Amino acid sequence: MSKLRTLLSVALPVVILTVLLSAGLAAAKDFTIGLILVGPYNDKGYSQAQFDGGKYVEAKMPGAKMIYLDKVNPTDRPGLTIPQVVDDLIEKGADLIIAGSDDMKDGILEAAAMHPDKTFVHVSGDATWGGNGPANLGNLFGRMEYPKMMAGFTAAMTTQTGKIGFLGPLINEETRRLVASAYLGAAHAWTTVRGKDIKDLSFNVKWIGFWFNIPGVTADPTQVAGSFYDSGCDVIISGIDTPEAVTVARQKSGQGKNVFAIPYDYEKACEGQGAICLGVPYFNWGPGFLRIAKQVQDGTYKPAFEWEAPHWANINDHDKSPVGFMPGEGMTAQTQAKLDEFVARMGSGQLDLFTGPLNYQDGSVFLKPGEKATDKQIWYMEQLLEGMTGLSSAK
């Protein structure tokens, strides 16, 4: 019996210590992402795509948890500042703060300076380009320019009137380069694939004034989309966060018009919309969020400017591609085949649409003949391109 007591006296502390150590290790794996969304988390657009990215991290990273605040914009939450939101998320245990919108730039820089012991990522921002940003803040964005080219290509392959409308949000460098990318894709399909004169292609851009509709503040995207269709456009490409273009297309189709729409941001935006939906360029935030979360947790994350290209082997690979283009029910087999060729050529480097000669809207030179645009030339585009109709500046 004395031997048994001796064994127990030695073994029990070891077991208890093992349990405590295991619990401590498990607790050490806990990781909380604080996500700041500009719109509703279920908007079927930009904010929902980021929300789903956070859920992806929860599913793929043991111990990970997402907390968030949505509708962080001056209209939905007047007076609320980004530093205030960050303070609340940190108080709730956030280890990594992700700010989801370009217009949060100043606020997230201020918050990062206030919390140097926390890690911040500003989606769509460029403060760290060249290594000049705060030591605890990085930038992340997907090269949506390529899926927008696919959207423009699809629109030009589909239109019968030669009139394409682009439903734009607010005007800034990001939106200018994305609209220009859609135009380049459309121009390529119209001239090179369909063999038509570029002068017979109308590409009209109208801006509503923000990322989504704010009654009394922005132009009503439903009315803008309707005006496109009423003026002869038969395809609308959307650049706003929410699905009004698709909604109006369905209404016009129900009235007997042969019209189509290409929504934006959210992979499932075409689901249930029928043949009026041609496809959707979308963000897939999960892989990028997951990679950064793991790096922050293990102490290897180095804040930088990251502008991630598609996974060209499969642009719709949910575990690898930061951006994609999901075909809709309205895309014909012929257009799909031509689009696949277009994507393959871009992915191989055989085709670079940001190659001169290209002029800005006012006729000034953007790219000389044969000149390929640098990343900074694309990122900081000053105007829309020659051949496009619409405002290049809000002023």
N, C-alpha and C positions, 0 to 999 in steps of 0.2 A: 504493500500500500504506500510506503514512504517513497518508493521509486516512482510510483504513479503520480504522487503529489509533486515530486520534483520535476517530472516531465511536463506536467500540466503548468507548473509555475513558470517553466521556461517557454513552453509552446504558446500559452495564451497571450502573453505580451507580444510575441512575434506575429500572431494572427491579427491582434488588434492593430498593431503598427502597420501591417500590410493593408488592412482595410482602410485605415486612415490615409495612408499614402495613396491608395487607389482612388479614394474620394477626392484627395487633393489634386491628383493628376487629372481626374475627370473634370473637376471645377476649372482647372487651368485651361482646358480645351474650350470652355464657353467663350463665345465671341458674339458681340452685338453690333449690327450695322444700323446706323441711323440714316434714314432716307428722307430727303426733302423733295416733295413733288410739286410742280407748278400747277397741275390740274388735278381733277378727281382720280383716285387710284383705279377706278373702273371706267375710264373714259373711252375705252376701246381704241385708244390711240397712244400718244407719247408717254403719258404718265403711267398708264396700265402696263406698257412694255417695260418700264423701269421697275414697277411694282413686281411684275412677274420675274424680273431679273433677281430681285431680292429673295423671292420665294425659291428660285433655283438654287441660290446659295444655301438656304435653309435645308433643302433636300439633299444637297451634295456635300455639305461640310458638317461633320458631326459637332454638335454643340453650338452651331450658329443660330442666331435669332435676328429677325428684322423688326425694328420699330420704325414708324414713319409718321410724317404729317403731310397730308395732301392739301391741295387748293391754296398753296402758299403764293399768293399774288395780291396786289394792292386792292383789288375789288372784293375778292372773297374774304380776305382777312386784312382789312384796312388797319394800318398802324402797326401791324406785326412785322418785326424786323428779322432778318436771317440770324443775326447773333442771338436774339431771343429764342428762336427756334432751336438753335444749336445748344444753348444753355440747357434747355429743357431735355433735349435728347441725351446730352451727356449726363445730366442728373439721373436719367433713367437707365444709364449704364452703357451708352454707345461707345464702342472702341474705334469705330470708323464712321465718319460722317460723309455722305455723298449728297452733294447738291445737284439737282437734276436739270437746271435750266440756265441758259445764257444770261438772263436778266438777274440772276442771283450773284453775279460776279463780285460786285463791290462788297456785298454783305458777307460772302463766304471768305473773302480775303481778310476782312475785319475779324471774323470769328476765328480764323486760323491763327491770327496774331494773338488773340486773347487766350487761346488754348494750345500752346506750343507742345504740350505733352500728348496731344491727340493727333490722329491722322485724318486728313481731309482730301476728298477728290471732288473736283468741279467738272461735271460732265459738260462738254461743249466749250469750255473755256480754254484760254491759251496763256495764262499767267506764267506758266513754267517753261514756255518755249524759249530755248536758249539757256535754260538753267537759272533764270533770274527770279523765279517765283519764291514764295515762302518755303522754308525747308521742310515744312510738314504738310504741304499741299501739292497734289498732282492733278493732271488733267487727263481725261479719257473721252474719246469720241470714236465712232465708227466712220469709215469712209463711205458715207451715204451717197456721195457723188456717183458711185457706180450703180447702185440700185435706182437712183433717179434717172441715170442714163437709160437703164432698162425700162423704166416707166415711160420716158419720152419715146423710146424706140417702139414700145408696144402701142402707144397712142397713135404714132404716125403710121404704123402698119395697119391700124384699125380704121382711122378716120376716112370717111367718104366725102366729106365736105372740104377737107384740107384746113379746117379750123379747129385748133386746140386751145382750150382755156386752162390757165393755171391759177388755182385758188390759193393765193399767198397769205401768210400770216402778217408779221411786221417786217419791216425792211432793215436788214443789217448784213454784215459780211457773210454770215452763215446762210441766210436765205437767198442772197444774191447768187452765191456759188452753186447752191442746190437747184435753183430755178434754171441757171445757165446750163447746168449738167443735163437737166431734163431736155432743154432745147437742143443741146448738142446730140443727144441720143435720137431725138425726133428728126433733126436735120439729116443725120446719117441714114436713118431708115427711109426717109422720104426721097432722098436723092440717090443714094448708093444702092439700096435694096429695091425700092419701087421705081427708080429711074425717072423721078419727076423733078420739075424745076423748083428750086428753093423759093423763088418768088411767088409760087402758088401755095406756099405753106404759111398759114397765119398762126402765130404763137403769142397769145395775148395774156398778160399777167395783170391780175387785180388783187390788191392787198386789203385785208380787213382791219389791220392795225394791232393785232395781238395774236398769240398762239392759238387761241380759240375764241368763240363768241362771248362777248361781255355786253349784254343788252344796255344800250344807251351810251356805250363807250366805243365799241368797234362797229364796223359795218356788219350787217347781218349776213353771214356766209350762205344762208339759205337763199336770200335774195340775190346775192352775187352769183351763186351757182345758177340760179334760174335765169339771170340775165345773160349768162354765157350761152345757155341752150337756146334761149329766145333769139339770140343774135346769129345763130347758125352753127355754133360750135356743136360737134357731136361727141367730143371726148373732153372730159375735165380731169386734169391731174391735180390732186390736192396736196397742199403743203402745210395745211393746218393740222392741229393735234386731234381733231374730232371728225366724225364721219358724215358731215352735212352733204358733201358732194355726192356720196352714194345714195343718201336719202332722197335728194332731189332727182337724181338720175332715175331712181325707181318710180318716182311720181310721174316724171315726164314719159317714161316708158309705158306706164299705165295709161297715159293719154294718147298712146300710139306713136310716139317719137322713137326713132332708132338712135338711142344715145347710150353712152358708156361713161364710166368713172373709174379712176384709179385712186383709192384712198392712200393713207400714209401711216407710218409708224408701227402699226400693230399687225402682227402676222395673221391674225384671225379676222381682219377687217372685212374680208370678202365673204366670210362664212354666212350662209343663209341669204345672201343678197341676189342670187340668181345670175342671169347672163349679162346684166348690165355692168358687173364688176370684172374688170380685165385682169387685175392682179394688184399686189400691194408691195411697195418697197418698205422694209421694216427693220427696226433695230432688235437685236438679240443681246440684251445686256448681261445675261446670266454668266457666260464664260469669263467676261472681263471682270465683273464684280467678284466672281469666285476666285480668280487668280489673285486679284489685289487683296481680298480678305485673307487668303492663306498667307500671302507675303507679309501683311501687316501683323498677323498673329505670330508668325515665326521670326519676325524682326528683320526680314530681308527686303522689304519694300523700299524702293528709292523713288520718291516723287519725281515725275517727269511728264513731258508732253507725249501722250500716246494717241496716235491717230491710226486706228487699226483697219487694215485692208480686209476684204472678204476672204474667206477660205475658198479659194477658187476651185478646188477639187469638188466641192459641193457647197454652194453658197447658202443652202438651206440646212446645213448640218447644225443642229441645235447646240452641240457641245463644242463647236469649233469656230463658227463664223459669226462675227459681231454684227453683220448686216446681211440681209438677204432680199430676195424678191420671190414672193409666192404667187404663182399664176392663179387667176380667178376663173370662174366658170365661163366667162365671156371670151376668153382667149381661144382663138381657133388653133387647130393642129398646125396649120401653115405658119401662123405667127409664132407659135411655140418653137417650131423647128428653126425658124430664122433667128429667134431670140437666143436659142441655145448656141447657134453659131456665133452670134454677136458676143455672148458672154465668154465663150471659149477663146475668141480672138483677143478680148480685153485681158482675160486671165493669163494668156500666154505672152502678153506684151506686144503682140503683132499690131494691135490697134490702140492708139492713144488719142482720144478725141480732144484733149487739151493740147493740140499741136497747131501752130500757125500755118497760114495766116488767119488770125482772128482779131476783129476789132471790137472795141467797146461800142455801146449804143450811140455815142456822140460822134463816132467815126475815128476816134483816136486809136492808136495801135495798142492792142493787148498783147498779142504774140506775133512776132515777125514770121515770114514764111519758113517753115521747117523748125521753128523754135518750139521746144516742149516746155510747158509751164512747170515751174518749180512748185513745191508744196506751198510756199509762202505766197506765190503769185495766185494760186488757187484759193487759199484760205482767206486772203485779204482782197478779194475782187472788189473793185471800186464801182463798177457799173454792171448792168445787164449787157448782153452782147448784141451786136448789130444783127438785125433780123427779128429781134424780139420787140413786142409792143408792151409798154407799161412803164411805171415809174422805177427809176434806179435809186431814188432817194426820197425820204419822207419830207424833205425840205422843199 
